Amino acid sequence: LRILFADRPYWWIHLTDHYESSKTPHLEQFPLTCETGPGSPSGHAMVSAAVWFIFLIGLENDLFLKSVPKLGWVTYAVFLTLVAISRLYIAAHFPHQVLLGVISGILLALLLRNVAVENCTTIFFISTSVILILAAFLVSTVIQLTGLDPHWSFSVAEKYCQRPEWIHLSTTPFATYFRGIGVILSLGLCVLLKSPAVSNRRFLTNFQKLAVSFVNLVISKLLFSIPVHTLSLTLFYWSFFALNFLSTLIYVVIIPRLIAALFI
């Protein structure tokens, strides 16, 4: 749940009573400005904070360090600051929203840092997906019962975005749910298939891991350049689910097995 139903700067300036109509400031918009979900917390700040926090902590185990060097944490802080500034610059977030995103990301990393994917069962992934589906349905129902529109932010974003082609359906709250459910269910299938990337029975060499990373990066760019069905939100959500389910299967099962077979 994007907790506070918070506005984004690029549409807030048109809705607030703070300015007289003749004195409404002009905010420059960019191709990444017109995200359609509520603005709090910042998802970019949260994911960046969580992923790179876990990466730095992981260096301790991989490099047998007692602690991450100070330079690592300084770089981490600078990186998050740049992410935050970029989100503010394109008028996608307010300062408190990116700050909340960073804090949420660090807390999420601390909560999940010791969770090993290879130790999770397929039942765990299926159960998690079911919980997410029920949670999404419950949240949507509660919002509608209170007389609010679950897609209110999409309507506002569509109205105040300067260029229709900049509207990003993938940033709606329910798109995030469908993406997460697709990835989680796919990971459950990957565990069932005993993928080299998640199975503790087989490890790739460092060279193979590097090759997998490079190939997956290229394939990711190709896959997510495919136009997703946008005639209706429902069809978009299910298309988005399918794309993330299949892409995860490719990244985690097909490519690692192919690389392992080619570079023995």
C-alpha positions as CSV (number, residue, x, y, z in Angstrom):
1,L,0.0,0.0,0.0
2,R,1.4,3.4,-1.0
3,I,0.6,4.5,2.5
4,L,-0.4,8.1,2.5
5,F,-2.2,8.6,-0.8
6,A,0.4,11.3,-1.3
7,D,0.6,13.7,-4.2
8,R,3.4,14.2,-6.5
9,P,4.8,17.7,-7.2
10,Y,3.9,17.7,-10.9
11,W,0.2,17.4,-10.2
12,W,0.1,18.9,-6.7
13,I,0.8,22.4,-7.9
14,H,-2.4,22.3,-9.9
15,L,-4.5,21.0,-7.1
16,T,-3.3,23.0,-4.1
17,D,-4.9,26.2,-2.8
18,H,-1.5,27.4,-1.8
19,Y,-1.1,29.3,-5.1
20,E,-3.4,31.7,-6.9
21,S,-4.3,30.4,-10.3
22,S,-2.3,33.1,-12.0
23,K,0.8,32.4,-9.9
24,T,1.0,28.6,-10.2
25,P,4.7,27.8,-10.7
26,H,5.8,26.0,-13.8
27,L,7.5,22.6,-13.2
28,E,9.5,21.2,-16.0
29,Q,8.5,17.6,-16.9
30,F,10.6,14.9,-18.3
31,P,10.0,11.4,-19.7
32,L,10.4,9.9,-16.2
33,T,8.2,12.5,-14.4
34,C,4.7,11.1,-15.0
35,E,4.6,8.2,-12.7
36,T,1.0,7.3,-11.9
37,G,1.1,6.0,-8.4
38,P,1.0,8.0,-5.1
39,G,4.3,9.6,-4.3
40,S,5.0,8.2,-0.8
41,P,7.4,6.5,-0.2
42,S,9.7,6.9,-3.2
43,G,10.1,3.4,-4.7
44,H,13.3,4.3,-6.4
45,A,14.9,5.5,-3.2
46,M,13.6,2.5,-1.3
47,V,14.8,-0.1,-3.7
48,S,18.2,1.6,-4.1
49,A,18.7,1.8,-0.4
50,A,17.7,-1.8,0.2
51,V,19.6,-3.4,-2.7
52,W,22.9,-1.6,-2.1
53,F,22.7,-2.0,1.6
54,I,22.5,-5.8,1.2
55,F,25.3,-5.7,-1.4
56,L,27.6,-3.9,1.0
57,I,26.8,-6.2,3.8
58,G,27.4,-9.1,1.5
59,L,30.9,-7.9,0.8
60,E,31.8,-8.8,4.4
61,N,31.2,-12.5,3.7
62,D,32.6,-12.6,0.2
63,L,35.8,-10.7,1.0
64,F,36.1,-12.0,4.6
65,L,35.9,-8.5,6.0
66,K,35.1,-7.8,9.6
67,S,33.2,-4.7,8.4
68,V,32.5,-2.8,5.2
69,P,35.2,-0.1,4.6
70,K,34.2,3.5,5.3
71,L,34.6,4.3,1.7
72,G,31.9,1.8,0.8
73,W,29.4,3.5,3.1
74,V,30.4,7.0,1.9
75,T,29.8,5.8,-1.7
76,Y,26.5,4.4,-0.6
77,A,25.4,7.7,1.0
78,V,26.5,9.7,-2.1
79,F,24.7,7.3,-4.4
80,L,21.4,7.6,-2.4
81,T,21.8,11.4,-2.3
82,L,22.1,11.4,-6.1
83,V,19.1,9.2,-6.5
84,A,17.1,11.5,-4.2
85,I,18.1,14.6,-6.0
86,S,17.2,13.1,-9.4
87,R,13.7,12.2,-8.1
88,L,13.3,15.8,-6.8
89,Y,14.7,17.3,-10.0
90,I,12.2,15.6,-12.3
91,A,9.3,16.7,-10.0
92,A,8.3,13.1,-9.2
93,H,8.7,13.4,-5.4
94,F,8.9,15.8,-2.5
95,P,11.9,15.7,-0.2
96,H,10.1,13.9,2.7
97,Q,9.0,11.1,0.2
98,V,12.5,10.2,-0.8
99,L,13.7,10.4,2.8
100,L,10.9,8.0,3.8
101,G,11.9,5.8,0.8
102,V,15.5,5.6,2.0
103,I,14.5,4.8,5.6
104,S,12.0,2.1,4.4
105,G,14.6,0.6,2.2
106,I,17.2,0.3,4.9
107,L,14.6,-1.2,7.3
108,L,13.6,-3.7,4.6
109,A,17.2,-4.7,4.0
110,L,17.8,-5.3,7.7
111,L,14.6,-7.4,7.8
112,L,15.5,-9.5,4.8
113,R,19.3,-9.6,4.9
114,N,19.5,-13.1,6.4
115,V,16.8,-14.6,4.1
116,A,18.5,-17.1,1.7
117,V,16.5,-17.8,-1.4
118,E,18.0,-21.2,-1.8
119,N,16.5,-22.2,1.6
120,C,13.0,-21.2,0.6
121,T,10.6,-23.8,-0.7
122,T,8.2,-23.6,-3.6
123,I,5.3,-23.6,-1.0
124,F,6.8,-20.5,0.6
125,F,6.8,-18.6,-2.7
126,I,3.2,-19.7,-3.5
127,S,2.0,-18.8,-0.1
128,T,3.7,-15.4,-0.3
129,S,2.0,-14.8,-3.7
130,V,-1.4,-15.8,-2.3
131,I,-1.0,-13.4,0.6
132,L,-0.1,-10.5,-1.8
133,I,-3.1,-11.3,-4.0
134,L,-5.4,-11.3,-0.9
135,A,-3.8,-8.1,0.4
136,A,-4.3,-6.3,-2.9
137,F,-7.9,-7.4,-3.1
138,L,-8.5,-6.4,0.5
139,V,-6.9,-3.0,0.1
140,S,-8.8,-2.3,-3.1
141,T,-12.1,-3.3,-1.5
142,V,-11.5,-1.2,1.6
143,I,-10.7,1.8,-0.6
144,Q,-13.8,1.4,-2.6
145,L,-16.0,0.9,0.5
146,T,-14.7,4.3,1.8
147,G,-15.9,5.9,-1.4
148,L,-12.5,6.5,-2.9
149,D,-11.1,5.5,-6.3
150,P,-8.2,2.9,-6.1
151,H,-7.0,4.4,-9.3
152,W,-7.4,8.1,-8.3
153,S,-3.7,8.9,-8.9
154,F,-3.7,7.5,-12.4
155,S,-6.6,9.9,-13.3
156,V,-4.7,12.8,-11.9
157,A,-1.4,11.9,-13.5
158,E,-3.1,11.5,-16.9
159,K,-4.7,14.9,-16.5
160,Y,-1.6,16.9,-15.6
161,C,1.2,15.0,-17.5
162,Q,2.3,17.3,-20.3
163,R,2.7,14.5,-22.8
164,P,0.6,11.3,-23.0
165,E,3.5,9.1,-24.1
166,W,5.2,9.8,-20.7
167,I,2.4,8.1,-18.7
168,H,3.9,5.0,-17.1
169,L,1.3,2.4,-16.2
170,S,4.0,0.2,-14.7
171,T,4.2,2.7,-11.8
172,T,0.6,2.2,-10.6
173,P,0.4,0.5,-7.1
174,F,-1.4,-2.5,-8.5
175,A,1.1,-2.9,-11.3
176,T,3.7,-3.2,-8.5
177,Y,1.7,-6.0,-6.9
178,F,1.3,-7.9,-10.2
179,R,5.0,-7.5,-10.9
180,G,5.9,-8.8,-7.4
181,I,3.5,-11.7,-7.7
182,G,4.9,-12.7,-11.1
183,V,8.5,-12.6,-9.8
184,I,7.7,-14.5,-6.6
185,L,5.7,-17.3,-8.4
186,S,8.5,-17.6,-10.9
187,L,11.1,-17.9,-8.2
188,G,9.0,-20.7,-6.7
189,L,9.1,-22.5,-10.0
190,C,12.9,-21.9,-10.3
191,V,13.4,-23.6,-6.9
192,L,11.3,-26.5,-8.1
193,L,13.4,-26.8,-11.2
194,K,16.6,-26.6,-9.1
195,S,18.0,-23.7,-11.0
196,P,21.8,-23.2,-10.7
197,A,21.2,-19.6,-9.6
198,V,19.1,-20.6,-6.6
199,S,20.0,-24.2,-5.8
200,N,22.5,-24.8,-3.0
201,R,23.5,-28.0,-4.8
202,R,25.3,-26.4,-7.6
203,F,27.3,-23.1,-7.8
204,L,28.4,-21.2,-10.9
205,T,32.0,-20.2,-11.2
206,N,32.9,-16.5,-11.0
207,F,33.3,-16.3,-14.7
208,Q,30.0,-18.0,-15.3
209,K,28.3,-15.6,-12.9
210,L,29.8,-12.7,-14.8
211,A,28.6,-14.1,-18.1
212,V,25.1,-14.7,-16.7
213,S,25.0,-11.1,-15.5
214,F,26.0,-9.7,-18.8
215,V,23.6,-11.8,-20.9
216,N,20.7,-11.2,-18.5
217,L,21.3,-7.4,-18.7
218,V,21.1,-7.5,-22.5
219,I,18.0,-9.7,-22.4
220,S,16.4,-7.5,-19.8
221,K,16.7,-4.5,-22.1
222,L,15.2,-6.4,-24.9
223,L,12.3,-7.9,-22.9
224,F,11.2,-4.7,-21.3
225,S,11.3,-2.9,-24.7
226,I,8.4,-5.1,-25.7
227,P,5.1,-3.0,-25.7
228,V,2.8,-4.2,-23.0
229,H,-1.0,-4.3,-23.6
230,T,-2.5,-1.0,-22.5
231,L,-6.1,-1.1,-23.8
232,S,-7.3,-1.6,-20.3
233,L,-5.7,-1.6,-16.8
234,T,-6.8,-5.2,-16.2
235,L,-5.2,-6.5,-19.4
236,F,-2.1,-4.4,-18.7
237,Y,-1.7,-5.9,-15.1
238,W,-2.0,-9.5,-16.4
239,S,0.4,-8.8,-19.3
240,F,2.8,-7.2,-16.8
241,F,2.5,-10.2,-14.6
242,A,3.3,-12.6,-17.5
243,L,6.3,-10.5,-18.6
244,N,7.8,-10.5,-15.1
245,F,7.0,-14.2,-14.6
246,L,8.7,-15.2,-17.8
247,S,11.6,-12.8,-17.5
248,T,12.5,-14.1,-14.1
249,L,12.4,-17.7,-15.4
250,I,14.8,-16.7,-18.2
251,Y,17.2,-14.9,-15.8
252,V,17.3,-17.5,-13.1
253,V,16.8,-20.9,-14.9
254,I,17.4,-20.7,-18.7
255,I,20.4,-18.4,-18.9
256,P,22.4,-19.9,-16.0
257,R,21.9,-23.4,-17.4
258,L,22.9,-22.3,-20.8
259,I,26.0,-20.6,-19.6
260,A,26.9,-23.5,-17.3
261,A,26.6,-25.8,-20.4
262,L,28.6,-23.6,-22.7
263,F,31.4,-22.7,-20.2
264,I,32.2,-25.8,-18.3
